[in-house]
Amino acid sequence: TVELQVVEAPRNFIRDNRHPVESSFSACLSLLHVMAGKPIPLRDVAIDYAEPADPREHTRILGRKPRFEAGRNALSFPEEVLRWPLRHANASLVQTLEEQM
């Protein structure tokens, strides 16, 4: 399992403001979807803040209902996703980057 975490700084900023978590998760999933050309199957969505009165929009955007008050903010997906081919892979760019390393 691979996990992407939103880490808070300064203390309590994220607990008092849901926007950084929600926008980070949405942007991450959108970018991964574009890169892979298909939706990312999430194993888990952990959110540190309390469940809103109506979590349906979270479920719609994230593709599964999050675990609220989870003690952290993280998206988890199968490691195999990292082996999926990139939709817009550029072999010459990979070679150039590897030469620079």
C-alpha atoms as a printed R data frame, in Angstrom:
    type eleno elety resid chain resno       x      y       z
1   ATOM     1    CA   THR     A     1   0.000  0.000   0.000
2   ATOM     2    CA   VAL     A     2   1.195  3.516  -0.846
3   ATOM     3    CA   GLU     A     3   0.067  6.417   1.276
4   ATOM     4    CA   LEU     A     4  -0.067 10.139   0.529
5   ATOM     5    CA   GLN     A     5  -0.328 12.263   3.666
6   ATOM     6    CA   VAL     A     6  -1.219 15.889   4.213
7   ATOM     7    CA   VAL     A     7   0.985 17.018   7.079
8   ATOM     8    CA   GLU     A     8  -0.051 20.000   9.128
9   ATOM     9    CA   ALA     A     9   2.077 23.008   9.992
10  ATOM    10    CA   PRO     A    10   1.717 25.132  12.029
11  ATOM    11    CA   ARG     A    11  -0.053 23.079  14.672
12  ATOM    12    CA   ASN     A    12  -3.846 22.944  14.462
13  ATOM    13    CA   PHE     A    13  -4.061 24.820  11.136
14  ATOM    14    CA   ILE     A    14  -5.571 21.805   9.380
15  ATOM    15    CA   ARG     A    15  -7.815 20.895  12.302
16  ATOM    16    CA   ASP     A    16  -9.351 24.354  12.100
17  ATOM    17    CA   ASN     A    17  -9.417 24.541   8.288
18  ATOM    18    CA   ARG     A    18 -10.601 21.613   6.150
19  ATOM    19    CA   HIS     A    19  -9.738 23.270   2.845
20  ATOM    20    CA   PRO     A    20  -6.027 22.233   2.662
21  ATOM    21    CA   VAL     A    21  -6.922 18.557   3.123
22  ATOM    22    CA   GLU     A    22  -9.877 18.532   0.772
23  ATOM    23    CA   SER     A    23  -8.118 20.466  -1.989
24  ATOM    24    CA   SER     A    24  -4.916 18.397  -1.662
25  ATOM    25    CA   PHE     A    25  -6.817 15.110  -1.887
26  ATOM    26    CA   SER     A    26  -8.895 16.277  -4.841
27  ATOM    27    CA   ALA     A    27  -5.871 17.649  -6.726
28  ATOM    28    CA   CYS     A    28  -3.833 14.512  -6.053
29  ATOM    29    CA   LEU     A    29  -6.535 12.172  -7.297
30  ATOM    30    CA   SER     A    30  -7.184 14.315 -10.366
31  ATOM    31    CA   LEU     A    31  -3.494 14.395 -11.292
32  ATOM    32    CA   LEU     A    32  -3.061 10.644 -10.769
33  ATOM    33    CA   HIS     A    33  -6.166  9.995 -12.882
34  ATOM    34    CA   VAL     A    34  -4.800 12.130 -15.726
35  ATOM    35    CA   MET     A    35  -1.360 10.505 -15.534
36  ATOM    36    CA   ALA     A    36  -2.748  6.949 -15.465
37  ATOM    37    CA   GLY     A    37  -5.712  7.494 -17.758
38  ATOM    38    CA   LYS     A    38  -8.013  5.724 -15.319
39  ATOM    39    CA   PRO     A    39  -9.352  6.201 -11.795
40  ATOM    40    CA   ILE     A    40  -7.101  5.295  -8.866
41  ATOM    41    CA   PRO     A    41  -8.595  2.555  -6.658
42  ATOM    42    CA   LEU     A    42  -8.322  3.871  -3.118
43  ATOM    43    CA   ARG     A    43  -7.964  1.384  -0.289
44  ATOM    44    CA   ASP     A    44  -8.571  3.986   2.398
45  ATOM    45    CA   VAL     A    45  -9.254  7.677   2.922
46  ATOM    46    CA   ALA     A    46  -8.402  8.926   6.410
47  ATOM    47    CA   ILE     A    47  -9.421 12.427   7.466
48  ATOM    48    CA   ASP     A    48  -8.521 13.957  10.815
49  ATOM    49    CA   TYR     A    49 -11.502 16.262  11.228
50  ATOM    50    CA   ALA     A    50 -15.048 15.419  12.306
51  ATOM    51    CA   GLU     A    51 -17.553 14.030   9.826
52  ATOM    52    CA   PRO     A    52 -19.694 16.764   8.262
53  ATOM    53    CA   ALA     A    53 -23.469 16.593   8.525
54  ATOM    54    CA   ASP     A    54 -23.637 15.331   4.929
55  ATOM    55    CA   PRO     A    55 -20.519 13.457   3.738
56  ATOM    56    CA   ARG     A    56 -21.991 12.502   0.339
57  ATOM    57    CA   GLU     A    57 -19.884 15.045  -1.560
58  ATOM    58    CA   HIS     A    58 -16.709 13.633   0.003
59  ATOM    59    CA   THR     A    59 -17.763 10.144  -1.081
60  ATOM    60    CA   ARG     A    60 -18.590 11.345  -4.601
61  ATOM    61    CA   ILE     A    61 -15.265 13.132  -5.122
62  ATOM    62    CA   LEU     A    62 -13.050 10.564  -3.408
63  ATOM    63    CA   GLY     A    63 -14.847  7.466  -4.704
64  ATOM    64    CA   ARG     A    64 -15.377  6.034  -1.226
65  ATOM    65    CA   LYS     A    65 -16.563  7.255   2.152
66  ATOM    66    CA   PRO     A    66 -13.676  8.615   4.238
67  ATOM    67    CA   ARG     A    67 -12.946  7.559   7.799
68  ATOM    68    CA   PHE     A    68 -13.390 10.805   9.723
69  ATOM    69    CA   GLU     A    69 -11.607 11.624  13.001
70  ATOM    70    CA   ALA     A    70  -8.943  9.147  11.871
71  ATOM    71    CA   GLY     A    71  -6.031 10.917  13.587
72  ATOM    72    CA   ARG     A    72  -4.317 11.705  10.266
73  ATOM    73    CA   ASN     A    73  -5.014 12.831   6.709
74  ATOM    74    CA   ALA     A    74  -4.052 10.201   4.133
75  ATOM    75    CA   LEU     A    75  -5.035  8.515   0.871
76  ATOM    76    CA   SER     A    76  -3.987  4.868   0.532
77  ATOM    77    CA   PHE     A    77  -3.875  2.928  -2.726
78  ATOM    78    CA   PRO     A    78  -2.370 -0.371  -3.914
79  ATOM    79    CA   GLU     A    79   1.356 -0.350  -4.686
80  ATOM    80    CA   GLU     A    80   0.609 -1.805  -8.125
81  ATOM    81    CA   VAL     A    81  -0.686  1.629  -9.185
82  ATOM    82    CA   LEU     A    82   2.952  2.814  -9.203
83  ATOM    83    CA   ARG     A    83   3.687  0.246 -11.924
84  ATOM    84    CA   TRP     A    84   0.893  1.395 -14.232
85  ATOM    85    CA   PRO     A    85   2.158  2.942 -17.482
86  ATOM    86    CA   LEU     A    86   1.942  6.710 -17.739
87  ATOM    87    CA   ARG     A    87  -0.480  7.863 -20.389
88  ATOM    88    CA   HIS     A    88   1.875 10.583 -21.619
89  ATOM    89    CA   ALA     A    89   5.221  8.896 -20.956
90  ATOM    90    CA   ASN     A    90   8.213 10.443 -22.709
91  ATOM    91    CA   ALA     A    91  11.096  7.987 -23.150
92  ATOM    92    CA   SER     A    92  13.598 10.648 -24.230
93  ATOM    93    CA   LEU     A    93  12.823 12.748 -21.150
94  ATOM    94    CA   VAL     A    94  13.347  9.706 -18.917
95  ATOM    95    CA   GLN     A    95  16.734  9.078 -20.566
96  ATOM    96    CA   THR     A    96  17.765 12.726 -20.120
97  ATOM    97    CA   LEU     A    97  16.761 12.724 -16.453
98  ATOM    98    CA   GLU     A    98  18.542  9.433 -15.795
99  ATOM    99    CA   GLU     A    99  21.715 10.822 -17.392
100 ATOM   100    CA   GLN     A   100  21.583 13.813 -15.047
101 ATOM   101    CA   MET     A   101  21.340 11.645 -11.950
